[in-house]
Amino acid sequence: MNVIVGNKLKKLRNQRGLTQKQMANLLAISQSAYARIENGESGSWAGHIKKICKIFDILPQELVKDDN
């Protein structure tokens, strides 16, 4: 699940032209913590799911859905 969400976040972030640092700032976490989320090494995205969905204007189901 963490890898699916990480890949989705990277795709969404790139589509919006945001850097990892900008995303980290929006979520009030460090850039390294955000990088671990994107790399699928951390499940802490779950604690930020409401903010993430608001930033990208998506539903939680869209964030966790495997597009492959």
N, C-alpha and C positions, 0 to 999 in steps of 0.2 A: 504494500500500500504506500509506504513512504517513497519508493522509487516512482510509482505512478504519479503521485502528487508532486514530487520534485520535478519530474519531466514536464508536467502540465504547467507548473509555476514558471519554469524557465521559458517555455513557449509563450505563455501569456506576457511575461515580463519583456521578452524580446519584441513581441508584437507592439507593445506600448512604448518601446524605445527607452525603457528604464534600465538603470544599472543595478547590480546587486546592492550597492551601497544605498541607492535611493529607495529600494524596496525595504532594506533593513531599517532605514530611517522612518519609513511609513509605518512599519510594524513595531517601532521602538525597541529594536534588538540590534546586536552587533552585526557587522557585515559577515564575520566568520560564522556566526550562528545561522544567518540566512543561507550562506553557502552550504552548510551542512544539511539544511532542509532541502535545497535544490539538488544536492548530490544523493539524496535518499538516505543519509546517515542519521537523520534525526526525525522524530515524530512530533516535534514541538509545534509543527504547523497546525496541529489540531487545536491548540490553545489560541491560535490567531485566525481561525477559520472565518469568523464573522468579518474581521477587518479585510482579510484577503478577498472574500467574496464582494465586499463593498468596493474595494479598489478596482477590481476587474469587472464589476457588475455582472456577476455570475451567481448561480445557485450552488450550494454545497455539493449537490449531486454531480454537478459538472466538474467540480474540482477533483473528485475522487473516481470519476468514471474513466475506465481504461479505453482509450481511443483506438488501440491496436486491435 
